[in-house]
Amino acid sequence: MLGAAGLLKGYKATSHWLTLDTLSGLGAEPVAEWVVVDRNRVTGAGVTAGIDFGLTLAAKLKDEKYAKTVQLMMEYDPQPPFPKDGTPKTADADNAKMLRAMTAPFNTKLDAAIKRLAK
């Protein structure tokens, strides 16, 4: 949404790894991290990164102690059942390939939308 509104031009930003490369088409500099803070822009990657994104914002808007208290209230202590399969860097290559194939139609539509926005 920020990119479509032109608010990421010249900023470092992140997104889900399957759409990270599309940020370039929106004028952003893609960064493969969970949460990216660049000046007054904050972006997050993927669904579970949303929790990290929210905690980062809480720390920026209030303070770190408050954000840590929110994290404790949520009992946010991630222990995924498949720790190596949450990122394409360490996941089984066949699983990453299958996911790329499953999301190819979405990414094609996303690329077309970005091209329309660039006009």
C-alpha positions, -999 to 999 in steps of 0.1 A, spaced: 0 0 0 28 24 9 46 16 -24 14 20 -44 9 54 -29 44 64 -39 56 66 -2 85 42 -5 104 59 -33 140 63 -21 134 43 11 146 9 22 117 -15 26 108 -51 31 80 -74 22 72 -111 21 101 -129 4 79 -139 -25 71 -102 -33 103 -86 -21 117 -80 -56 85 -61 -66 95 -32 -42 121 -21 -68 93 -14 -92 78 9 -66 110 29 -62 120 12 -29 153 -5 -21 144 -41 -11 159 -54 21 155 -90 31 148 -85 68 118 -90 91 113 -54 99 129 -24 81 129 11 96 141 38 73 136 73 86 98 77 90 88 45 72 84 11 88 78 -21 67 74 -57 77 78 -91 59 53 -119 60 25 -127 83 44 -136 115 68 -106 109 37 -85 117 41 -92 154 77 -80 152 65 -50 132 40 -42 159 65 -45 187 89 -23 168 63 4 164 53 1 200 89 8 210 92 37 186 58 53 196 61 47 234 94 31 245 113 -2 246 101 -11 281 65 -7 270 71 -29 239 88 -55 260 58 -55 283 35 -60 254 56 -89 242 54 -105 276 16 -99 277 14 -118 243 38 -145 256 56 -140 223 84 -166 224 83 -182 190 92 -218 189 80 -230 155 75 -268 150 97 -267 118 123 -240 126 143 -244 94 112 -242 71 101 -207 78 125 -190 54 136 -198 18 173 -195 30 170 -228 50 138 -244 38 137 -275 16 143 -263 -19 114 -284 -33 90 -267 -9 102 -232 -19 99 -242 -56 63 -255 -50 53 -223 -32 68 -201 -60 48 -221 -85 16 -218 -64 20 -180 -62 31 -173 -97 -3 -162 -109 -5 -137 -80 30 -124 -87 22 -119 -124 -9 -98 -115 12 -79 -90 39 -71 -115 12 -59 -140 -4 -37 -113 30 -21 -105 36 -14 -142 2 3 -144 11 24 -114 44 34 -129 27 51 -159 
